[in-house]
Amino acid sequence: MEKELLTLIQKEFPVTKRPFAHLANELGVTEEEVLDTYRKLKEERIIRQTSAIFDTKSLGYRSSLVAFQVDDIEKAAAFVNTHPGVSHNYERDHDFNLWFTIAVEPDSRLGLEKTVALMAQRTNAKEYIILPTKKMFKIQVQLDVAGKKSKKEKVTKKKKIDFELEPVHYKLIKELQEDIEPVAEPFEKIVQKLGLSYEELQQEVQRLQDGGYMRRFASILYHRKAGFNANAMVVWSVDEEKAQEIGQKVAEFSAVSHCYLRPTYPNWPYPLFSMIHGKSKEEVEAVVKEIEAEIAPKEYRYLYSTREFKKQRIRYFSDAFKEWEQQYGG
């Protein structure tokens, strides 16, 4: 049941009055059994967080993957982590040894490029590259804990419905970012605080999803604790004119959680990025070999993460962004 539950809540955690009862009905067990299992998985640090996953760009934030070449990596990582828009920060086995994702808020005084330049100066980076997304083919972190996925899957993009965010949505976004508690009615605090009924909560959450502001409400796992002991950022050198077609092919592999087209530089000839997860290094590399056979790249390379310095969801519309710029931006 643990594996079945993890599969369900990675895909979608129900935003209802009694979500654990809803999950129990799908699993054919009792609500108390699901709650007990969920608590256990949280205590064992297999479930990292269950909250809303928002689309950074749709909320007006500018974001990018960034790579630094630094000598004192611990000191550099510690400073990079102070920025509230840094969600992921890893050491990887490359001359560019510090890789992080950063977002700046819509009315940032510094903006993305100046923020990164300031960070590079503060960390004494020898060199750095900014790698924003040019095309997103896939972003879907759903680890196959039950071992039931096929090697390939269809990747479809939902059509967005245009609507402007209203004051209630900004309040809702702040609340939905919080990790839920393992209780029978985890959304009770939100409906009481915002003065919504459960029906209105569901309706507005669905509107946020339909408008593309929110991807889904779901659980993310501690990969290694869930049995996925290897993950690699694999970067591919491919012909620019074929990159769109090739990216779509790479995204179809179930082991690929992220697939993006990014800029190239004289010192970085890899436009296609993919994140590949497996239960072992051998499993990851077997998937890479299959991809290589299908897309015939000019070259590719593995960038294994050797240390995790930060991994947490961004708190959107937080005062921390302006406070950071005031403290470090002059």
QUICORJO-V954078 format. One record per residue. PSI is psi in whole degrees, 0 to 359 (999 if undefined). OMEGA is omega in whole degrees, -180 to 180 (none if undefined). D_CENTER is the distance of its C-alpha to the mean C-alpha in Angstrom with 2 decimals. Layout:
# QUICORJO-V954078
PSI|OMEGA|D_CENTER / PSI|OMEGA|D_CENTER
This chain:
# QUICORJO-V954078
327|179|25.47 / 314|-179|22.66 / 318|180|21.09 / 319|179|21.75 / 314|180|20.27 / 323|178|17.00 / 315|-179|16.88 / 311|-171|17.63 / 344|171|15.32 / 328|-179|12.14 / 312|-179|13.31 / 126|173|14.59 / 123|-174|16.08 / 128|176|19.25 / 83|-179|19.85 / 176|-179|23.57 / 315|-180|26.32 / 77|-175|26.28 / 327|-179|22.99 / 331|174|24.06 / 320|177|27.31 / 314|179|25.55 / 322|179|23.60 / 320|179|26.94 / 320|179|28.66 / 327|-177|26.30 / 348|-179|26.75 / 35|179|30.47 / 186|-179|30.61 / 160|178|31.24 / 319|-179|29.00 / 323|178|30.04 / 318|180|29.07 / 316|178|25.50 / 314|180|25.33 / 317|-180|26.87 / 317|180|24.50 / 314|178|21.40 / 316|-179|23.00 / 316|-180|23.78 / 330|175|20.28 / 315|-179|19.10 / 325|180|22.11 / 3|179|21.53 / 46|171|17.99 / 316|172|16.58 / 124|-180|14.61 / 310|-175|12.46 / 146|174|11.88 / 111|-177|12.65 / 184|180|12.00 / 144|174|11.06 / 111|-175|7.77 / 159|177|9.20 / 111|-174|9.52 / 312|-177|10.14 / 318|-179|12.94 / 332|179|14.64 / 2|175|15.07 / 2|180|16.89 / 148|171|14.80 / 136|-176|15.03 / 163|179|12.28 / 155|164|12.43 / 140|-179|11.85 / 142|176|15.00 / 129|178|17.20 / 148|167|20.15 / 111|-175|23.24 / 158|176|24.57 / 303|-179|27.31 / 87|-171|26.59 / 325|180|22.95 / 315|-180|22.95 / 318|179|24.42 / 316|-179|22.17 / 321|180|18.95 / 319|179|20.47 / 316|179|21.13 / 320|-178|17.79 / 342|-180|16.24 / 339|-178|18.65 / 127|-177|16.87 / 345|178|15.04 / 0|176|12.65 / 115|-178|11.43 / 325|180|8.14 / 139|179|8.33 / 118|-174|11.89 / 151|164|13.61 / 133|178|17.12 / 155|-173|17.59 / 79|-179|20.97 / 165|174|22.09 / 319|167|24.30 / 100|-168|21.21 / 348|179|20.20 / 118|-176|17.63 / 128|180|14.26 / 157|173|11.88 / 138|-177|9.68 / 144|175|11.69 / 143|175|12.36 / 146|-174|15.92 / 162|-175|17.33 / 322|-178|19.55 / 31|178|22.77 / 132|179|21.91 / 324|-179|25.29 / 322|-174|24.11 / 173|-174|21.52 / 307|-174|18.86 / 317|-180|21.39 / 327|177|23.68 / 314|180|21.03 / 319|179|19.98 / 320|177|23.73 / 317|179|24.48 / 319|180|21.96 / 320|179|23.50 / 315|-178|26.91 / 331|-177|26.21 / 4|-178|24.83 / 41|178|27.60 / 131|179|25.31 / 325|-176|27.67 / 154|174|25.53 / 156|175|22.14 / 142|178|20.37 / 126|-171|18.05 / 71|179|15.94 / 161|179|14.65 / 124|173|13.52 / 325|179|16.84 / 129|178|15.79 / 121|179|12.68 / 329|-177|13.83 / 138|167|10.94 / 105|-171|7.29 / 87|-179|7.87 / 95|177|7.06 / 95|-177|10.57 / 136|-176|12.69 / 71|-176|16.30 / 332|-179|17.94 / 351|179|21.01 / 33|-176|21.58 / 354|-178|22.39 / 148|172|20.25 / 169|-176|22.23 / 330|-179|21.43 / 156|180|20.52 / 153|177|19.12 / 138|178|19.52 / 113|-179|16.72 / 149|178|17.77 / 129|179|16.77 / 144|175|17.97 / 136|-180|20.46 / 147|173|19.82 / 124|-178|22.60 / 124|169|23.64 / 148|-179|24.15 / 139|177|24.09 / 136|178|22.34 / 166|-178|25.12 / 321|-179|25.57 / 328|-178|24.70 / 322|178|21.21 / 320|177|20.47 / 319|-178|21.80 / 319|179|19.83 / 317|179|16.47 / 318|-177|17.43 / 321|-176|18.47 / 349|177|15.67 / 344|-178|13.22 / 140|175|15.46 / 133|-179|15.10 / 156|176|17.82 / 149|179|20.96 / 70|179|22.44 / 164|-175|25.36 / 322|-178|26.94 / 75|-174|26.07 / 344|-179|22.80 / 6|-178|22.71 / 318|-180|26.32 / 321|-178|25.65 / 312|-177|23.68 / 324|179|26.44 / 316|-178|29.10 / 320|-176|27.63 / 356|178|27.04 / 38|-180|30.13 / 154|168|28.55 / 166|177|29.65 / 325|178|27.27 / 317|178|28.08 / 322|177|27.16 / 310|180|23.85 / 318|-178|22.98 / 315|-178|24.34 / 326|175|22.37 / 318|179|19.03 / 322|177|19.96 / 320|178|20.93 / 322|178|17.61 / 314|-179|16.06 / 328|180|19.02 / 356|178|18.75 / 4|180|15.20 / 329|-178|14.21 / 132|180|12.22 / 310|178|10.41 / 167|171|11.47 / 118|-171|12.40 / 172|178|11.37 / 144|167|11.18 / 151|-173|8.84 / 159|165|11.22 / 111|-170|12.56 / 310|-175|12.64 / 321|179|16.09 / 332|179|17.58 / 3|176|16.69 / 0|180|18.66 / 89|-170|16.20 / 354|-179|17.79 / 135|169|16.85 / 140|-178|13.95 / 139|166|14.74 / 117|180|13.58 / 124|-177|16.47 / 141|-171|17.80 / 134|172|20.58 / 113|-177|23.61 / 162|177|24.70 / 131|-177|27.11 / 320|-177|25.66 / 341|179|27.68 / 1|-172|26.21 / 321|-179|22.57 / 312|-179|21.56 / 317|-179|23.38 / 318|179|22.11 / 320|179|18.42 / 323|179|18.95 / 316|-179|20.69 / 319|-178|18.04 / 336|-178|15.37 / 343|179|17.88 / 127|-175|17.65 / 328|-179|16.06 / 348|179|15.02 / 120|-180|12.83 / 328|180|9.20 / 141|176|8.52 / 120|-174|11.71 / 153|167|12.73 / 129|-177|16.12 / 168|-180|16.61 / 161|172|19.95 / 160|178|22.40 / 165|177|24.79 / 326|179|28.08 / 11|179|26.47 / 93|-173|23.32 / 22|-173|24.31 / 101|-179|21.07 / 338|-174|19.62 / 125|-179|17.45 / 139|175|14.28 / 141|173|12.92 / 126|-176|10.91 / 130|-177|13.32 / 144|177|13.55 / 167|180|16.97 / 349|177|19.28 / 164|178|21.17 / 322|-180|21.37 / 321|180|24.02 / 318|178|21.89 / 314|-176|19.20 / 333|176|22.12 / 321|177|23.85 / 318|-180|21.02 / 319|179|21.09 / 322|177|24.85 / 318|178|24.62 / 316|-180|22.38 / 316|-179|24.81 / 328|-177|27.74 / 322|-172|26.40 / 347|178|25.35 / 66|-180|27.84 / 164|174|26.04 / 314|175|28.20 / 168|176|26.34 / 165|176|23.03 / 152|177|21.84 / 140|171|19.62 / 89|180|17.61 / 141|174|17.16 / 129|-179|15.47 / 338|175|18.46 / 143|175|17.23 / 119|178|14.24 / 332|180|15.17 / 138|172|12.30 / 104|177|9.03 / 155|-180|8.72 / 146|179|7.56 / 140|173|9.72 / 100|-177|13.03 / 149|179|14.03 / 41|177|17.78 / 147|177|18.57 / 344|-176|21.76 / 331|180|20.14 / 310|-180|19.31 / 323|179|23.01 / 321|179|24.17 / 314|-178|22.35 / 323|178|23.96 / 320|-177|27.28 / 318|-173|27.24 / 342|-174|26.27 / 358|177|26.86 / 999|none|30.54
